[in-house]
Amino acid sequence: MITIFNRKELIITFGMQRQAKIRELMAQYSIQYSIKVINRKSPSPFDAGSRARTGTFGENLQLEYEYILYVKKIDYKKANAIIDGKIK
């Protein structure tokens, strides 16, 4: 089980295909991972957002979601080497 005490951030990406490829590699090599998905367009309590007024006109929708992948600290070097060797 991955907790905040034994995890290390492996990668941050905005690309859905890239995070999917990394997740496939982690599963292929039996490395446990967790993923955090952040919607950058969702309003926060401090900013109601402007999406309701402007829609998505002129926005790059590929930058809407941020994906943060975590692995166990003991698996970090192995996971990083896999990514470096397989994804460029």
Secondary structure, 3 states (H helix, E strand, C coil): CCCCCCEEEEEEECCHHHHHHHHHHHHHCCCCEEEEEEECCCCECCECCCHHHHCCCCCCHHHCEEEEEEEEHHHHHHHHHHHHHHCC
